């Protein structure tokens, strides 16, 4: 998939991350710990190289002839993978609900504040867990 993106247009690492996020409606963004070692591997395998003229983190990657051939050979599989990524994005857009995100964020902040208060003991954890379990059951019944 990385090779296919680079065949479309030379890019630098951050932009490749953004392309995955865009194609998946922010459901998937490769971490630097995944992306950059993979780029290094593709470079070691002579599938990509740095474009001329870039420096530092703004250096763009371009596919080599071998990389372009690899994309052409695996065109159907790559298209299927991008289709799966798009489907993941569709599912993410259906479940990405701003009011729910806000409420979960507020709950997390309240939990951290309450648990960090002086005098919080293990009993408060059990009480909080009970409240969360009750809320979970109500959500499941919706």
N, C-alpha and C positions, 0 to 999 in steps of 0.2 A: 504494500500500500504506500509506503514511503517512497519507493522508487517511482510508482505511478504518479504521485503528487509532484515529484521532481521532474518527471518527463513533461508534465503540464507546464511547469514553470520553476526555474531555480529559486530556492528559498533558503533562508537561514533557520536555525533550530526553533527559535521562538515562533516564527511564522508557521512552521510545520505543526507545532502544538496547536496553534489557533485554527489551522485548517481542519484538524481532527475534531476540535470542539465545534466548529461551524457545521461540519458535515453530520455531527451527532446531536445537534441542538443542545450542546454543552453537557451531554450525557457521558462523554468520554474525552479526556484530555490526557495524552501520555505524560507521565512524570519525567522530569529530567533524567532520573535514574534508569528509565526505560529507553527514552528517545536517544540520548547522546551515546550510550554504549552501542545501540543498534546502528547509529550513523557511523560510528568507528568501525564496527564489524563490516558494514557495507563498503566502507573505504578500504579496509584491509582486503576484502574480496574483490576489489577493483570494480565495484558496481557504481560507485560515486566518487567524485573528487570535488575539491574546492574550486569555485569559479575564480577566475583571475580578477584581481583588483580589490577584493574584500579584505578586511583586517579584523582581527579580534572576534567578538561575538557577532559581528555583522557579516562574517564570511558566509557566502552562499554556497550551497551544495548543488552540484549538477550531476546528472547521470552520465556515465561513460557509455560507450557503444555496447559494452557487455550488459550494463544496467538496462539500457533501452531494449535490448534483445530479451532480457529476462522478463520485462514487463509485457512485451509482445507475446512471448511464449505462454505466460500465465494470465493473459488478458481476461479470460472468462472467470477464473478464480478471483482475480482482483475485483472485477465488477460485482461478483457475488458478495465479497467481503464488504465493499462499499455499500451494497444494498442492505446488508445486515446492520451496518453502522447507521444508515438512515432509519431503519426500522427501530433501532435502539433510541434514536432521536425522537421519533414519533411517540414512542412509549413515554419517554421523558417529558415531552410537552404535555401529554395527558395527565401526568402525575405531578407536574411542577406547579404547585398551587401557592401563590405568594402569601395568602393569609395563613395557610398552614405552616409555611416556613417561618413566618413571623412569630406565630404562636409557639412553635417548637423552640425557636431562639429565646423567646421570653421565658419559657419553662426552664430551659437550660440555665439561663442567668439566675432565675429564682432558686433553682436547686443549688447552684454553686454558692450563692450568697447565704442560703440557709444552712448548708452543710459546713460552711467555713466559720459560722458564728461561734463564738465562745460558748461552751456548754453543750454543743451538739454531741450526742452520744450515739451508740449503735441503735438505740430504740428509734431515734428520729429517722434513720435510714429505713427501718422496717415500715414506719408510718408513711414515708414518702413512697416506698415501693408499693404499698397497698393502694394508695391514691392513683398511682400510675397504672397499676393493674386494673383498677375499676374503670379508668378512662379508656384503657385498651379494649376492655370488654364492650363498652358502649360504642366505641368506634366500629368494632367488628359487627355489631348488630345493625349498623346503619344500612 
